[in-house]
């Protein structure tokens, strides 16, 4: 399967086929509203405003699997994002990204780009690594998503070209997006 073969429900429950985003540069993000990385919504919205007309699409998938940091209904989450951060990119329904109930799209993304490590310069990296070493000693060898705000970047052909952990500097994400536009 390819990216465009998948579908997911938006925040209203309407099925959306990923083929609707054909020809776009796509950033898929698993998000949470009560996470230390939640302020990244500001940077994501800035990227969207700056590059949407050039062909960028950001797809927001809330996930409550990491510390129960995405409480609320799909519409409550979307409302929070819109009112607090002015989000204008598409919100999808809350999903699981790991395990047996993971949205197939996220299984695909992980198989295309596995975990390559956290940014060693980010102040939250030691905390994440310590927590993961206790709960998942082999986490470095597994492709699963480690935390909220993991990002997958796809080119205009729908190929996964990069994965960014939540600790990655958003300027690095932006440079990679710009290289594909």
N, C-alpha and C positions, 0 to 999 in steps of 0.2 A: 504493500500500500504506500501511497504518497500522501503528503499533507492535504492535498485538495480532495482526497477521498473521505476525509473525516467530517463529522458534524458535531455540534454541541448546542445546547440550549442557551439562549441569551437570558438575561435577568428576568424577563417576563415569561420565560418558559417556551418561547418560540424556537424551534429548531433552525439553526443557521449552518449552512454548508460552507466549509472552508473554501470551496471553489469560488465563492462570492468575492474572495480576496485575491483571485488570480491576477498576476501582473504587478502586485504590490510588494514592497519590502515590508516584512511582517515581524513584529516583536511580540512574542507570546510571553505573558508574565503571570505567574501564580502569586496572588496578592493576599493581604490580610489588613484589616482596618485597625487592629490594636497591637501592632508589632513595632519594634524599634526601627524597622526599615520602612514603615508606613509613609514617612515624609518623602520617600522616593516618588510618591504620586506627583509631587510638585515637578520634579525633574522629568518624569514621564509625560506630563501634560505639556511642559515646555517643549519637549522634543516633538510631540504631536503637532502642536501649533506651528512650530518652525518648519517641519518637514512633511506635513500631511499633503500639501499641494504638490509636492515633488514625488509622492507615491508611498509615503510611510503609513502603515496601519499598525496600531497597538491593540492587542486583544487581552483584556483583563479577566482572569479566571480566579475568583476568590477561592481560598482553600483553608479549611479549619483543622488540618492535620498536624500543624506545628504549634503546639502550646495553646490550642483552642483560641487563636488570635483573630479568627474571622467569625465572630458570633453574629447572630441575626439572620433574617431572611434575605433572600436575594435582593428584593426591592429595598430593604433597609440598608444593605451594604451599598447598593447603587446610589441611594439617596445621600448617604454619608459622603461617598466619594464626590458626588456632584456638588453638594453644598459646601463641603470642607475644602476640597481641592480643585473645584471647577472642572472636573473630568468631563471631556467630550468624546473620548474614544469608547468603543463598544465594551459594555459590561456583559459578562456571561454568568450563568448560574454557578453557584458554589459547587466545586468538584473535589474529588480526591485525586491526587497526583501520583501517589504511591500505593502499592499493595493490590490485592485482588479486586478491589472496587475502583481502581484508578480509571479515569477517563481514558479510553483507548488512544486518543490524541496524545496524551502525556506519556503513555508507554512508548509510543512511536518516537516522540521527541527525545526521550532519554536514550533510546536505542541508537538514535542518530548522533547524539552528542552526550557522552557521559560526563561524569564529574571530573574536573581537572584541577580542583583545589581552590581554596579561598585566597583572596588577596592578602598576602602576609603583612601589608602595611595598614590594613583596616583595623581600627581599634576593637571591633567586635569579633575579629577572627579568633583570638585565643579562647574566648568564651564559647564560641560555636564548636571549635575543635575539641575543647575539654568535654563539653556536653556529649558530642557525638562519640568520642572515644569511650565514654562510660556506657552509652546506650547502644552503640553500633560499632564495636571495635574494628570491623572491616570496612567502615564507611568509605574510605578512600578508593577501594577497589570496586565499589558498587555504583552503577549509573543513576540510581534514584535521586530524587530531589531532596536536598538536605534541609532547606528552610524556605520561608516566604521570600518572595521577590527574586526568585531565580528566573532568568530571562533566556529565551531562545530566539535567535535572529535567523530569519529565512530570507533568501534572495527572491528576486522576481519570478523565478522558476519554481518556487516552493521548496527549495532545498535548504536544509538546516546547515548554516555555515558557521555558527558560533553559539556558545552557551556562556552566560555570565552568571556567576554566583551573586548573591545579594551584596557581598562585600566588594564587588568590582566597582571601581570609580565610574560614575555615570559619564564622564568625559570619554572614557574608553568605549563605552557603549555607543555614544554619539559618533565617535570617529568611525566605528565599524558600520554604523547605519549610513553615514555620509558616503562611505566608499561603495555602497551598493545602490545609491540613488542616481 
